[in-house]
Amino acid sequence: MNFRQVEAFRALMLSGTASRAADMLRISQPAVSRHIAEFEAATRLCLFEREKGRLKPTAEAIALFEEVQRVFTGLERLRFAAENIRSFTRARLRVVSLPALGHAFLPLVIGRFAQAFPEASVLLQVRSSEYVREEVATGNFDLGFAADEISLAGVAAEPFSAVPAVCILPWDHELAKCAEIRPEMLDGVRFVTLASGDAARARFDRLFAEAGVQPLIVGETQYSLTVCNLVRHRVGIGLVNPFSLDGLDLAGLVTRPFKPAIQFRSLLVRLSDAPASRLIDAFVGFATEARDAVANVSRFPPSN
């Protein structure tokens, strides 16, 4: 039994005559007759009775046709699924990210992605960087964005971003008049910082120690976005990841470059040995384009 025999049987059942079946398949009528005879031999069933030059389906043919239709319906679904995958229709991308990129930056990326591929859906979770690695490594998520200090076990990683910290201050803070902020300016200044254990926090602390200065720590939090909101409520000033500023209402706040530069670095992580995916590649393309715009710190010029 082969596919051409099954196809000829189905065409004959649908059309009612060998000549119309031949037209459907774009083959000769003798070829249809030959395929039907071979199909009967292969199935060892009498599928048609010859009456007055016409082929009349037997009960066995009708029963078998129901199964054949199910097979062809499955093949049609398979073809449709392949077309959907090619066009991203009904495709679902699972993304997990550290908060600095997940709260504002990735929603921007997803918005642009959705405009280009409106039938695709994106699941976004915002979690800690180590959780990002674990979820990608176990295959629960397709793509992750994490800080650069994570373990790389079970994932393939590539650098995604490296942006210098910016200082965020209330507009009327005494340091707001400065074109840039340096460590020595922060000695004794009320300061909101990232939580202990954060790689950027460790770099800040090391720089302050080398400069012999000690900011007055009045708040600690895991997230740059929370630092921004604490500054908004005049708890202190802070150093934040520029990605957390994207989409943030900066009314009442100003940002200043911090020198020497302290980098916030992130990685793009995928499952090790994961097959290529046009969906993921397209999303990464949008993320890279948006990253290049957000990473330009000159978007946040000194102003009153």
N, C-alpha and C positions, 0 to 999 in steps of 0.2 A: 504494500500500500504506500502510495506517495501523495504529496500535496496536490499535484495536478489532477489525480483521480478524484480526490475529495472535492476539489474545486469544480470539476466537471459534474459530479453528482449534485452538488448544491445548485449550480447554474441550471441544470435540467429540472430540478424540483421547483425552482423559483419561476422558470420561464414556461415550462410545460411541454416544450418541444425541443428536439435536438438542434434544429436549425436556429431557434432563438438563443439556445444555450451557446451555440457556436458564435453567434454575434456578440453575446455578452463577453465571452472570453477572447474574442478576436482570433479564433482558430477555425479550422474547417469542420464541417459536420462529421465526416468520417473520423476525425481525431476525437471528437466528443464521443462517438459510438465506441471507439477503441478504449478510451479511458473508462467508460462505464463498464464495458465487458471486463476489463482488468480489475476494476473496483469490485465487481460482483465476485470474481474469482478470488480476490484477496480476502474479502469478508466471508466468502462461502455462503452468501445469501442471495436469494432471488429477489432482486430489487424492483424489477419492472416486468410487466406482462405486455406482450405485443398484441394489440387489438387494432385491426384495420389500419396497419401501418403506423400506429401511434404507440407511445410508451406510457403505460398506466402504472403509477407507483403502487407497490404492494404495501401491506400493513407493515412489513419489516422495513421498507424504505421510509415510510412515514415516521416510524419510531427512530430510525437511525438519523433522519433529517433533523429531528429535534436536538440530538446530541451535536450534530455538525453545526447547527446554528449557534449553539452555546460556545463552541470552539471559535467560530468566526466572530462572535460578539466579543469574546475575550481578546482576539487578535486586534479587533477594531479599538478596543479600550487601550491595548498596548500601544497601538499607533498614535492614538490621541494623547496618551501619557507622554510619549516621546516628543510629540509636538509641543505639549505644554512645558516640558522641561527645557526644550530649546528656546521657548519664548518666555520662560520663567513663570508661566501661568500656574497658579496653585502651588508654586514652590514656596518653601518656608526656610528662612535663614535664622539660625539661633545664635545670638551674639551675647557675650557676657563681658562686662567691663568694670575696671576700677572706677570709683566715683568721679575722679577729676575729668575723665572723658565721657562718662556715662550720663551725667546729669544734664549737660547742655550741648556738648559737641556732637555726640552720637545721635541724639534726636535731630540735629541739623542734618547730619549725613543721611539718616533714615528718611527724612523728608524729601531730600533730593533723589534718593534711590526710588522712593515710592512714586515720584512724578515720572520717572523714566520707565518703571516697571510696576504699574498700578495693580496688577493681579498677584504679585508676589507679596508675601507677608514676612514680617520680621519680629522675632521675639527678642526683647532686650531685657537682660537682668543686670543690675548694678550691685556688685559685691566686692569683697576684698581681693587683692591681687593673687593671694595664694589660693583662694577659692576659684578664681578664674582659671588658674593652671589646672587644678584638680578636675574641674568640670569639662575642660577641653580635653584633657588626657583620657578621661573616661568616655568620651564621645557624646556627652550630654549636650555639648554646644559645639557649633561648627567653627566659631571664630572668637578669639578673646583679645582683650586689650588689658595689659597688666604693667605694673611698675617693674623696673629692670632688676630688682633685687630678688625676684622669685627663683625657685628651683626650676630647672628646665626638664626634669624627668618626665618622659612620656609625651613631650610636645616639641614641635619645631617652632623656633622663635626667630624673629628678625626685628631689628630696630624700627620703631615706628616714629617716635618723636623725641626731640631733645630741645627743650625750650627753657630760657632763663627765667628764674623767679622774678616777679615784679612786686614792688611794695605797694600795698593798698592802704590809704589813709582817709580820714574825714577831710573834706575840702578845706576846713579852717584849721587843721593841725599845723603846728609851727613848722614841721618839716615839709609841708605841702609846697612851700615856696621854693624848695630846692629842686634843681633840675634832675638830680639823681641822689639815691640814698646809699651811704656807705656804712660798714659795720660800726665805725667809731661814733656815728651819729646816734646809735641806738642804745648806748650805755645808759642804763637807768630808765629808759623809755618804756611805757606800758606797751606790752607786746603780746599778741595772740599768736600761738605757734601750733604746728602740727604735733600729733601725739608722739610720745616716745616709741621707738621701734620703726618709725617711718624713715626711709633712706634719706629723703630730703631733709628731714629734721636733724638727722645725724650730721649731714653736711653743714647745715646752719650752725649747729652747736660747735662743730670743729672750727669753723671760720671765726665765730665769736671768741672762742678760746684763744686762737692764734692772734687775734687782734687785741686780746686783753680787755674785752668789754663784756658786760653782763646786762642784757635787757631785763626789765622787770616782767617776768612771765605772769600774766593775769588771766590767761585762758589757754586751754589745750583742746584740740579736737582732731578727729581723724581726717577731716575733709577740708580742702581749700575753699569750697563753697560756704562751709560753715564759718571759716575764718572771715570771709567777706561779710557775712551777715553780722558777725560779732563786731567787726569794724564799723559797719553801718550803724550799729547801736552804741558806738563810741566806747566800747570796752577797751580798745587799744588799737594799735596798727599791726599789720601782718605782712608776711611774705607768702605769695600764693602762686600756684600754677596758672599761667595765662589762659589755659583752656577752660578753667572754671569761670572766667570772666565773660566768655562768649554767651551772649543772650542775657547777661545780667544787667539789671537796671543800675547804672552807676551814678544815679542822681545823688548828690551829697557826698560822693566819693571821688578821689583822684588816684591815679596810679603813677608810679615813678619807677624807672629802671633801678635795679639794685646792682651795685658793683663792689667787688668782682662778681662775675656771674656765677650763680649756683644753678645747675641744670636739674630740671625735672625730666626724667627719661622714662619712656614707655616702650613696651614691646608689643608686637603683633604675634599672637600665638595660634597655632593650628595643631591638630592631631598629627603626630609623627606618621609619615608614610600615608597620609590621607590622599585619596585620589583627587585629581584636578577637578575643579568645579567652576563653571562659568558664572554661576550665581555669586560665589564667594569672590571671585576675581573682579566682578563688576562692583560689588560692594566695597572692596578694598580700593578700587580706583576712585570711587566717590570720597572715601575717607581720606585718601592721600591728597586729593585736590583740596578738600576742606582744611586739612591739616596745614597745608602750605600757606593758606590765607590766615588761619588763626595763629600760627606760629610767628607771624610777623608782629613783633611786639610794638612796632611803630603805629599799629592800629590804636594803641592806647597812649596818645601823646600827652606830655605834661600840660595841664590846663588848670584853671581855677574853677 
